[in-house]
Amino acid sequence: MTATSPSPAEPAVSGGRVELPPGAAVPTGPYANEDLLPVPIAKRRWTTYNFTALWVGMAHNLASWTLASSLVALGMDWKQAVFTIALANVIVLVPMLLTGHAGPRYGIPFPVFARASFGVRGANLPALVRAAVACAWFGIQTWIGGSGIFLLAGKLLGDWWTGAAHVGGYPWTQWLSFALFWVLQIAIIMRGMETLRRFENWAAPFVIVGAIALLIWMSVKAGGFGPIIDQPSKLGWGSGFWKVFFPALMGMIGFWSTLSLNIPDFTRYGANQRAQFWGQSLGLPTTMTAFALLSVLVTSGSQAVYGKAIWDPIELTAKLDNWAGVLYALVTVLIATLSVNIAANVVSPAFDLSNIAPRHVTFRTGALITAVVGVVIFPWKLLASPQAYIFTWLGTVGGLLGTVAGILIADYWVLRRTRLDLPDLYRAEGRYWYDGGWNWRAVAAFAVGGVLAIGGSYSAPGTGPFPTDGLIPVLKPLADYGWAVGLGSAFVLYILLTRLFPATRRIAGPAPEGAPA
């Protein structure tokens, strides 16, 4: 197969940022469309604040809240829960920054970035994996947002709303809330990435105020902070704690392992590397830790007030008696969930699905496909319990996505030293074509790393879908460290395979600044 169009002129370089020359022939054919092409340098204008606000908006959401508070429900005290989440987010920040580097430098989204390692066609494999996870997350967040509307609106509208006739196990008014929230999200994402940037800028501080207000309310109910911070750990600091800690840590990492892959979808709009580096460093670990602290303190307070840890913030907020407070909580739930769901779970699969069929699937079409798939995966079942949420869902997802991160980092930083041939990322028969468009080395590293990461997945009796001895019993000891195992094994194996079996087309190595890789 040959390229459908001639290669563009040599890319232009400005301040370490690469772009296709203005006026030059741009890539066309089956592997390019307007949404996948590099963002021109003039349009890369996201600042440190924009990236920080993006992370504040994504981190301060109901799923993050349940992530932290569910650790309390599993037996940790507030100090153990906050420590677990803080450590996880410092760890996941590292691959986030490493993969995010390609965004401001080349202006390319994740699926195009993955072509360098997996091949122009092979990039569809990690893109589909990432898209499938995002579709599931979209459904989960939409169900959470719809449930928030249902419960809090019930406080305002009365029993006829919450006591409506059941359809499929839930009141029809809850399904209506789910549908309304679904439509609202689509209306926003259809307006494009610039609208998303503006929305995140003002949504972030609004959600912070709502979370602090909830903490103040709970501390008043508990009679001060004393009863909240004095709630003891049910696990202690012995073997009981560490047995829960490591799989929980991998689950916390798995929460943002999705964004550690597709963060170039956002950083491609960055004004420079400093903006994405400091924006992410200030935005992710600090805000996640602060929000985790709010979450576990409020959950501990619910344990002191109500005799049990209420890890669902919607259920807890529904106990408010003041209608103005309920109304404010309802708006906060909507904004918080919209903020993370649109940014984290629609942008990525929209680009990923566009990459599969660039001629037929635009960004907006991909977003609509994501929204539909997110409904048919029955997201309410994934939120059935803390065990299913953290160990089954987050642990498994994190292990699988860790393998992709390992390959991307090894290829971009170790083998290519951050040098890519920008036009060849869109061409057949170029240096990233490998064998029929696929790089079998990356596929093999992904397969082996994935088996090692999740092959030993197990569930405690009656708590999940996996056998108690693990899917592959001999790999069960690795299951609690799935993300680290997947990333590390794929990283090493990909480098070994590439060194032992070099591609016939030259792998880009170090090159003078601005020279084509």
C-alpha positions, 0 to 999 in steps of 0.5 A: 500500500502506498501513501494517498498523498505526498509527504508535507514539507519539513515541519517548522519548529518554534521554542521546542514546539513542532508544527506543519508549515503554514500553507504546506500540504497537510496530511490527507487520506485514510489516516487523517482528518481535521480533529486528528491533525496537529494543533497549530502553534498559534492555537496552543494557548492553554496556560498553567491555570487552564491545566490546573483548573482542568484537574481541579474540575476533574478531581473534585467530582462524586466519583473521586469522593466515593473513591476516598470515602469508600476506603473509610468504608473498607475500614481505614481511618482518615489518615490512612485513606488520605495517605493512600490517595496522596501517594497514588496520585504522586505516582501516577503523575509521573507517567502523566507528565511523560506522556503529556510531553508529546502534546505541546511539542507536536500538537497531536492527540493520544491515538496519533501519538500511539502510532509511533509505537503501535503502528499507524493501524496498530494504534487502534488497539490501545485507542480501542482499549482506552475508548472502551474504558472511557465509555464505561466511565462515562456511563458510571459518571452519568448514572452518578449525576442522574442519581444526584438529580433524582434524590435531591430533586425528590427532597424538593418535589416530594414523595411522588417523585421518589416513590414513582412506579418502578421500571427495570428495578428503579423509579421511572423518575430516576431513569428520567433524571439519567436521561436528562443528565445524558442530554445535558452533557452532549449539548456541552461537548458538541460545542467543542474544546474551547467551550470545555476550557471555559467551563472548567475554569469556573466550575472548579472553584464552585465545586470546592466551595460546595465540598467545604460547605458539606464538611462544615455541615457535617462537623456541626452535626457531629459536634465539632471535628473531634468526633470526626478525626477520632474515628479509629481504623478497623484495620490498624497498622498491621498486616490487616492494613497492608493487605488492603493497602496495596490493592487499594493503592493500585486501584487509586492509581487505576482511577487516573491511569486512563488520563496517563494515556490520553493526556496529550488530548489536552496538552496538545493545546498547551502554550509550552511544556512549562504550562502542562508540567506545572499545571498538572503538578499543581492540579492533580496530586494537590487537589486530589489529596485535598478533596480526599481529605474533605471526603474522608472527614465527611464520611468519618463524620457520618459514621459518628453521627449516623452510626455507619460510614455513608460513602455515597455523597448523594445519599448523605446530602439527601439528609439535608433538611434545608431546601436552599441547601438541597438546591445548592447541593443539586447544582454542585452535583451537576457541575462536578459530574459534568466537569469530570465526565465531559473532560475525562470520559468524552474527549478521549474516546471521541478522538480514539474512535475518530482514529479508527475511521477518520473519514467517517467519524469526527470528534462529535460523532465519536462523542455520540458513540461514547454516550450511547455505549456508556448507557448499554454497559449497565453502569449502576452495577459497577457501583454496587459496592466498594469492593466491586468499585475499587478492586474489580473495576479500578484494579483491573482497568489500571493493570491493563492500561498500565501496559500501554503507558509502559510502551508509550513511555519506553518508545517516546523517551528511551528509543526515540528521545522525544523525536518524532517524524510528524508527517509520517504519523499520518502516512502509510509506508512511512517509518511508523508503518512497520508490518502492514501498519502494525508493530508486533513488538508493541502488541506482544508487550501489551499482551504479555504485560496485560496477562501478568497484570490482570491474569491473577485477578481474584475476588473475595467470596461473594464480592466479585466476578473472579474466582477466589484463587485468581483467573490464573492461580500462579499469577495471583500474587501479582494481582494486587500490584497490577498497574505497576506490573503491567507498566514495568513488564511492558516497558522492559519487554518492548525495549528488549523486543525492539533492540533484538528485532529492529524494525526495517524502517528506521526507528527515530533516535536523537536528532538535531532540534527541528530535524525530522526523526 
